[in-house]
Amino acid sequence: MQTTCSSCKVNVDALKANCAACGLTLTLEPDEARRARSLRMPSLGALLFTQGWTLGARTYLLFLLSLIPIVGIGVLIVSVIFGRRMSWKHGEWTSWEAFEERMRTLDLIAIAWIGMLGAIWLLLRK
């Protein structure tokens, strides 16, 4: 992580929001290799909870297409493989951190959703 202000070349604490010397607001983002790796990861949330994931990830066209029964299978596959990249590119996120937090939250919601469906199935099976 860079600890030098790119504007005035003063060392800054990585946790500070502003450069102490010139007042420039700093945006701390991961290096490009880490970001690219994160965007290439498949989306667990899209696999387990496609329609909810597409809404939460701000991929509204995929949500509408997922409502069509035969097309929905294709949307599931596209969302799992390319969903994170599409969401980052078209979702108008305020920051990388907001995007990553949303992806983590959507994955956790999907896991909880599948767990709840499994518990209901076990209860009704008896």
N, C-alpha and C positions, 0 to 999 in steps of 0.2 A: 504494500500500500504506500502511495506517495505521501511523503511528509513535508514536501516543499511546495509552497504556493507557486503555481505556474505563471502568475502575473508579476509578482515582485521578488521572487526567489528567496523569501524568508521561510525558515523552518516553522512549521505550525504543528500543533497537536492534532493528530488524526481525528480526534473526537470533537473538535471545535467546529462550529458552523461557519465562522467568519475568520478571515485572516486578520491577525492582530495588527499587522503593520499597515495594510492598505484598506481593510474593511471589505474586500471582495468576498462574496459568498462562495463557499467551496461546496462542490458536489462530490461526495465520495462514492465512487462506483467501482465495481469489481473490474479486474483487468479483462480485456476482450476475450482471452482464451477461456477463462472461467465462465463468462457470460455465454459464449458460443456453446460450451459444453452443457450448460444448464438449459439452453434453448433446444438442444438436440435430444434431451432426455424425453422418453415417452411419458405421457401423463396418466398416472394411475387414476386420478379423478375422472378423466374422460372415459376410461375403460369401465369403471364401476358405476358411474352416474352421469351418462353422456349429456342428457338434456340440462340437468342442473349445472354441470360443469360448463357447458357452452354459454349459458346465461351469465354465470359468475365470471367467466373468462372474457366476457364482452365480445364473443364471436357470435353475433346475433343471426347472421345468415346461416351459420351451421345449426343454430337452434331451430330455425324455421325448417330447414331441410331435414332435421332429425325427426320431425313430426310426421314425415311421409314414410310409411312402413318400410318399403323396399329400399328407399334411399337412406334410411336411418342406419342401416348396417354399414354403408359406405361412409357415412358421417362419423360413426364410431371409430372406424379404422383411421380416417383422416385426422380426427381429433386426437387420437392416441399418439399417432406418429408426428403430426405437424402442428398440433393444437397450440403448444406453447409458443412456437415461432409466430403463428398467425395471431395469437392473442397479443404478443409483444408488439408486433408490427402494426396492428389495426386497432388495438384496445385503448389508445390514447392514455397511457398510464402516466401518472405524475412523476414517478421515479422507479428505478430498478427495485428498490427495497419494497415499495408498494406492490409491484408485480410479483416478486418472489413470495411475499407474505400471502397474497391472494392464492397463489398456486399451492402453497402449503396448506392453507385453510381448506381449499377445495378438495385436496387429496384426503385430508382428515374427515371432512364431511362425507365423502364417498365411502371411506372405510366404515364410518359409523352407520351409514345407510345400509351397506351390505350386512353388517353385524345385526342391525335391527331386523332386516328381512329374514336373516337366518334364525334369529331367536323366535320370530313370529312363526316361521315354518316349523320349528321344533315344537312349539306350543300347540299348534293346530294339528300336528301329525298324530298326536296321541289319541 
